[in-house]
Amino acid sequence: MQKEQILSKPIKELAWKLSTPGIVGMLMTSVNAIVDAVFAGQFVGSAAMAGIALSVPLIAFNFAVVRWIGAGSASIVSRAIGAGANEIMGTILYYTIALLLLFSLFISIAGFFFAEDLIRLMSGDGDVLKYGGQYYLTMSVFSLPSIFGVGTSVLIRAEGKISYAMKITAVGVILNIIFCTIFSAYFKWGITGIALSTIIAMSVYSVLTLRYFILRKGMLFFGRLPIQPDFKLLKEIVTVGFSGFLSQISGLVRQVFPFKVMAINGAETGLVVFSAIYRTFSFSVTPALGMVQALQPVAGINYGAQFFKRVRSSYFVFLGYGILLMAFIAIMLLAIPGNILALLIPDVTITQTDIFYFRLLISVMFLFPVFPNSITFLQAVGKSKQATMITFCRDFFLFYPMLAYCWMWGQAESLYYGIFIENAVCALLFFGYMSIQLQRMKDTHDPIKMYLVK
């Protein structure tokens, strides 16, 4: 039923129907990302919270690899559904799970032997090193539930079952909060108990995703176990998903290095204000990331079915709604900049200059959807080279040069202008590039579809 709706209903209707659970699920994921740190700060201490903070980039790198596997597999699933390549639906699960299991084994071994060394590498020492090492050790050794759950839930969304994926995400988040409360507030298990709460919650999350496939609630199922590996299929997973890995790493860099540049060039108060403004921007664009979860199955399934007019329409419709949503959120934030900054940093006196920089960054927020929409669209239709190229170009020709300039020659305030210009130029260039690519998309036989059917 979901396939027929995606292939027949108006794209605008699909955008609203599928984006809403995607946005809710993404917001819950963002909340879940800070649950452990909040409980650590409240019931263990600031050193424990700092230790978790140092482990976050390491865990984020792990999930960038999971994103690599998931994005590649999801693209194949969506296109196979549209192409009617049912034999792919019975085998892709084996390859996806095998890759996830291998990576989980690697993470478990690496974490067991090098957890504390990695936290030390992240500048941890003293109690921060101790707590951070304990947390990352526990999360690494028992990484399988998180890696399996996140990696396979992407396939559920690739079928267009965004609502189901959102529901199991809600279960995981609620359970994590409950177990964090029990283990840290009542049992006093400290940092290890907080990590275990996440592991238990993700174990339930993984069981729910596995149940989806076993009971065949969608089109994916466990077919006959492949005797010989299909290296073409594995190559497709790896090449298409690589841009997803790059975009995740890019996001990680964007959450770390701008703060280092500001810390080097600016005063402590300037760093605090920049942190509040940048975090507001990063959290406020979360709904746009939720919308692209819905774009992936719509574009991929229609592309597999060779409904190229609907494929083109999906990009522009989802992008248009994303821009409108970001503009609406930006307008609300721009109306009360002082109140927001005072709420986030109550012990800092907010100046008119601070409010100006807040408005500068928030004003470019409406252009944010162009990049994630473009990457997700290209991944969905299997255009791995183009997706990798635009990710690489944005980082190495726009973002990194901007950071380097601000680091070596710019004042602290130049970072605000740099981020504004980088986002604006990126949006304009990539929108133009995507418009050209969509015009060149011809209504002819798709070689990827032919590969899947063969």
C-alpha positions in Angstrom: 0.0 0.0 0.0 2.8 2.4 0.9 4.5 1.8 -2.5 1.3 2.6 -4.4 0.7 5.8 -2.4 4.3 7.0 -3.0 3.9 6.3 -6.8 0.5 7.9 -7.2 -0.4 10.5 -4.6 0.6 14.1 -5.2 4.1 14.9 -4.1 2.9 17.8 -1.9 0.5 15.5 0.0 3.3 13.0 0.5 5.7 15.7 1.7 3.4 16.7 4.6 2.3 13.2 5.4 5.8 11.7 5.6 7.7 14.7 6.9 5.7 15.1 10.1 6.8 11.8 11.7 10.3 12.4 10.3 10.6 15.7 12.0 9.2 14.3 15.3 11.6 11.4 15.2 14.6 13.7 14.5 13.6 16.0 17.4 13.4 13.0 19.7 16.8 11.8 18.5 18.3 15.2 19.3 16.8 15.0 22.8 18.1 11.5 23.3 21.6 12.7 22.4 21.8 14.9 25.5 19.9 12.6 28.0 23.1 10.8 29.2 25.0 14.1 29.7 22.1 15.7 31.6 21.8 12.7 34.0 25.6 12.5 34.4 25.7 16.2 35.4 22.8 15.9 37.8 23.7 12.6 39.6 27.4 12.0 39.1 29.0 15.4 38.6 30.4 17.9 36.1 33.5 15.7 35.5 31.2 12.9 34.3 29.3 15.2 32.1 32.5 16.5 30.6 33.7 12.9 30.1 30.6 12.0 28.1 31.0 15.2 26.1 34.6 14.1 25.1 33.2 10.7 24.1 30.5 12.2 21.8 32.8 12.9 18.8 34.1 9.3 19.0 30.6 7.8 19.1 29.5 10.2 16.3 32.4 8.9 14.2 31.1 5.4 14.8 27.6 6.3 13.7 29.0 8.1 10.6 30.2 4.6 9.5 26.7 3.2 10.3 25.3 6.0 8.2 27.6 4.9 5.4 26.2 1.4 5.5 22.6 2.5 6.0 22.5 5.2 3.3 23.8 2.8 0.7 21.4 0.0 1.6 18.4 2.4 1.9 19.1 3.7 -1.6 19.0 0.2 -3.0 15.9 -0.7 -1.1 13.9 2.3 -2.3 15.0 1.9 -6.0 14.3 -1.9 -5.8 10.8 -1.2 -4.5 10.1 1.1 -7.4 11.6 -1.2 -9.9 9.7 -4.2 -8.7 13.0 -6.1 -8.0 11.6 -8.3 -5.2 14.5 -10.6 -5.1 16.6 -7.7 -3.8 14.2 -7.3 -0.9 15.0 -10.8 0.4 18.8 -10.5 0.3 19.7 -6.9 1.1 19.0 -7.5 4.8 21.7 -10.1 5.0 24.4 -7.8 3.5 23.4 -4.8 5.6 23.3 -6.8 8.9 26.6 -8.6 8.0 28.4 -5.2 7.5 26.9 -3.8 10.7 28.0 -6.9 12.7 31.5 -6.7 11.4 31.8 -3.0 12.2 30.3 -3.6 15.7 32.9 -6.2 16.4 35.6 -3.8 15.4 34.3 -1.1 17.6 33.9 -3.5 20.6 37.5 -4.7 20.3 38.9 -1.2 19.7 36.9 0.2 22.7 37.9 -2.6 25.0 41.6 -2.0 24.5 41.8 1.7 23.7 38.8 3.5 25.3 40.8 5.4 27.8 43.6 6.2 25.3 41.0 7.6 22.9 39.5 9.9 25.6 43.0 11.0 26.5 43.5 11.8 22.8 40.4 14.0 23.1 42.2 16.1 25.8 40.7 14.2 28.8 42.6 13.9 32.1 41.9 13.4 35.8 38.3 12.5 36.7 37.1 13.6 33.2 39.4 10.9 31.7 38.2 8.3 34.2 34.5 8.9 33.6 34.9 9.4 29.9 36.9 6.2 29.6 34.3 4.2 31.6 31.4 5.5 29.5 33.1 4.9 26.2 34.3 1.5 27.2 30.8 0.4 28.1 29.2 1.9 25.0 31.9 0.4 22.8 31.9 -3.2 24.2 28.1 -3.3 24.0 27.8 -1.3 20.7 25.9 -4.0 18.8 22.3 -2.9 19.9 22.9 0.7 18.9 24.7 0.0 15.6 22.2 -2.7 14.6 19.1 -0.6 15.6 20.2 2.6 13.9 21.6 0.8 10.8 18.5 -1.3 10.1 15.9 1.4 11.0 17.1 3.3 8.0 15.8 0.5 5.8 12.3 0.8 7.4 12.3 4.5 6.4 13.5 3.6 3.0 10.2 1.7 2.5 8.3 4.9 3.3 7.4 3.7 6.8 8.5 6.9 8.5 5.7 6.7 11.1 6.7 3.3 12.2 10.4 4.3 12.5 9.3 7.3 14.6 7.3 5.2 17.0 10.2 2.8 17.8 12.4 5.8 18.2 10.0 7.2 20.8 10.1 3.9 22.6 13.9 4.0 22.7 14.0 7.6 24.0 11.4 7.0 26.7 13.1 3.8 27.9 16.5 5.6 28.0 15.1 8.3 30.2 13.4 5.8 32.5 16.4 3.6 32.9 18.7 6.6 33.4 16.4 7.7 36.2 16.4 4.3 37.8 20.1 3.5 37.5 21.5 6.9 38.3 19.0 8.4 40.8 17.9 5.2 42.7 20.6 2.6 42.2 23.5 5.1 42.1 25.4 3.1 39.5 27.1 6.2 38.2 28.5 6.6 34.7 28.3 2.9 34.0 24.6 2.8 34.8 23.9 5.7 32.5 25.7 3.9 29.7 23.8 0.7 30.4 20.5 2.5 30.3 21.3 3.6 26.7 22.3 0.0 25.8 19.1 -1.5 27.2 17.0 1.1 25.5 18.7 0.5 22.2 18.4 -3.3 22.7 14.6 -2.9 22.8 14.9 -0.6 19.8 16.8 -3.3 17.9 14.3 -6.0 18.8 11.5 -3.9 17.4 13.3 -3.3 14.1 14.1 -7.0 13.9 10.5 -7.9 14.6 9.4 -5.6 11.7 11.5 -7.7 9.3 10.7 -11.1 10.8 6.9 -10.5 10.7 7.2 -9.0 7.2 5.4 -5.8 8.2 6.8 -4.2 5.1 8.4 -5.4 1.8 11.8 -6.3 3.3 12.2 -9.9 4.5 14.7 -12.6 5.2 14.8 -14.7 2.0 17.1 -17.5 1.1 20.6 -17.0 2.6 23.0 -16.1 -0.2 25.7 -18.9 -0.6 28.0 -16.7 -2.6 28.5 -13.0 -1.8 27.1 -10.5 -4.4 30.1 -8.2 -4.7 28.2 -5.9 -7.1 25.5 -5.3 -4.4 28.2 -4.8 -1.8 29.9 -2.3 -4.0 26.7 -0.4 -4.6 26.1 -0.2 -0.8 29.6 1.1 -0.2 29.8 3.6 -3.1 26.4 5.1 -2.7 26.6 5.3 1.1 30.1 6.9 1.2 28.7 10.4 0.7 26.5 9.8 3.8 29.7 9.1 5.8 31.3 12.2 4.5 28.3 14.4 5.4 28.3 13.0 8.9 32.0 13.6 9.3 31.4 17.1 8.0 28.7 17.7 10.5 31.0 16.5 13.3 33.8 18.9 12.2 31.3 21.7 12.2 30.4 21.0 15.8 34.0 21.1 17.0 36.4 23.3 15.0 34.4 26.6 14.9 34.6 26.6 18.7 38.4 26.1 18.6 38.8 29.0 16.2 36.6 31.2 18.4 38.6 30.1 21.5 41.9 31.0 19.9 40.8 34.4 18.5 38.2 35.6 21.0 37.7 36.2 24.7 36.0 33.7 27.0 32.7 35.7 26.9 32.8 35.7 23.1 33.2 32.0 23.1 30.2 31.6 25.5 28.0 33.8 23.3 29.1 32.1 20.1 28.3 28.7 21.6 24.8 29.8 22.5 24.2 31.3 19.0 25.7 28.3 17.1 23.9 25.7 19.2 20.6 27.6 18.7 21.2 27.5 14.9 22.2 23.8 15.0 19.2 22.7 17.0 16.7 24.9 15.0 17.6 23.2 11.7 16.7 19.8 13.1 13.2 19.8 11.5 14.9 20.2 8.1 16.9 17.1 8.7 13.7 15.3 9.6 12.1 16.3 6.3 14.8 14.8 4.2 14.1 11.4 5.8 10.8 11.5 3.9 12.4 12.7 0.7 14.6 9.6 0.4 11.9 7.0 -0.1 9.8 9.3 -2.3 12.6 10.1 -4.6 14.1 6.6 -4.6 10.9 4.6 -5.2 9.8 6.9 -8.0 13.2 6.8 -9.5 13.2 3.0 -9.5 9.8 3.1 -11.2 11.2 5.5 -13.8 8.6 8.2 -12.9 11.1 10.9 -13.6 8.7 13.8 -13.6 7.7 12.9 -10.0 11.4 12.4 -9.1 12.2 16.0 -10.2 9.1 17.3 -8.5 10.0 15.6 -5.2 13.3 17.5 -4.9 11.7 20.9 -5.5 8.6 20.3 -3.4 10.5 19.0 -0.4 13.1 21.8 -0.7 10.4 24.4 -0.9 8.6 23.2 2.2 11.9 22.9 4.0 12.8 26.5 3.2 9.4 27.7 4.3 9.6 25.8 7.5 13.1 27.2 8.3 12.0 30.7 7.4 9.1 30.4 9.8 11.4 29.2 12.6 13.9 31.9 11.8 11.3 34.6 12.0 10.2 33.5 15.4 13.8 33.4 16.7 14.6 36.8 15.2 11.7 38.3 17.0 13.1 37.5 20.5 17.0 37.2 20.2 17.7 38.8 23.5 15.3 36.5 25.4 16.8 33.4 23.8 20.4 34.4 24.6 19.4 35.3 28.2 17.7 31.9 28.6 20.8 30.1 27.4 23.5 32.2 29.1 21.8 34.0 32.0 25.1 35.0 33.7 26.3 36.9 30.6 25.3 40.5 29.8 23.9 40.5 26.3 25.0 43.4 24.1 23.6 44.8 20.9 26.6 43.3 19.1 25.7 39.8 20.4 22.1 40.3 19.2 23.4 41.4 15.7 25.5 38.3 15.3 22.5 36.2 16.5 20.4 37.7 13.8 23.1 37.4 11.2 23.4 33.6 11.6 19.7 32.9 12.1 18.8 35.0 9.0 20.7 32.5 6.7 19.0 29.5 8.3 16.2 29.4 5.6 18.8 28.3 3.0 20.0 25.4 5.1 17.7 22.8 3.5 19.5 23.0 0.1 22.5 21.0 1.1 20.9 18.0 3.0 18.1 17.9 0.4 20.6 17.7 -2.4 22.8 15.0 -0.7 19.8 12.9 0.3 18.2 13.2 -3.2 21.4 12.1 -4.9 21.9 9.2 -2.5 18.3 8.1 -3.1 18.6 7.9 -6.8 22.1 6.2 -6.6 24.1 9.1 -7.9 27.1 8.4 -5.6 29.7 10.3 -7.5 27.7 13.5 -7.5 26.7 13.2 -3.8 30.4 12.7 -2.8 31.5 15.5 -5.1 29.3 18.2 -3.6 30.1 17.2 -0.1 33.8 17.3 -0.8 33.5 20.7 -2.6 31.6 22.3 0.2 34.1 21.3 2.8 37.3 21.8 0.9 36.5 24.8 -1.2 34.1 26.7 1.2 34.1 25.6 4.9 37.8 24.7 5.5 39.2 27.8 3.7 36.7 29.9 5.7 37.9 28.4 9.0 41.6 28.7 8.0 41.1 32.4 7.2 39.3 33.1 10.5 42.0 31.1 12.4 45.1 32.8 10.9 44.0 36.3 9.8 40.5 37.0 11.0 39.2 38.5 14.2 36.9 36.4 16.4 33.8 38.2 14.9 34.8 37.2 11.3 33.7 33.7 12.1 30.0 34.9 12.1 30.4 36.5 8.7 32.3 33.4 7.4 29.5 31.0 8.5 26.9 33.3 6.9 28.8 33.6 3.6 29.6 29.9 3.5 26.0 28.8 4.0 24.6 31.4 1.5 27.2 30.6 -1.3 26.8 26.8 -0.7 23.0 27.1 -1.1 23.1 29.1 -4.2 25.8 27.0 -5.9 24.2 23.7 -5.1 20.7 24.8 -6.0 22.0 25.8 -9.4 23.9 22.5 -9.7 20.9 20.4 -8.8 18.7 22.3 -11.2 21.0 21.5 -14.1 21.3 17.8 -13.0 17.5 17.5 -12.8 17.1 19.0 -16.3 19.5 16.4 -17.7 17.6 13.5 -16.1 16.1 11.8 -19.2 13.1 9.6 -19.3 15.1 6.5 -20.5 16.0 3.2 -19.1 17.8 3.5 -15.8 21.0 1.5 -15.7 20.7 1.1 -12.0 17.2 -0.4 -12.4 18.5 -2.8 -15.0 21.2 -3.9 -12.6 18.7 -4.5 -9.8 16.4 -6.5 -12.0 19.2 -8.6 -13.5 
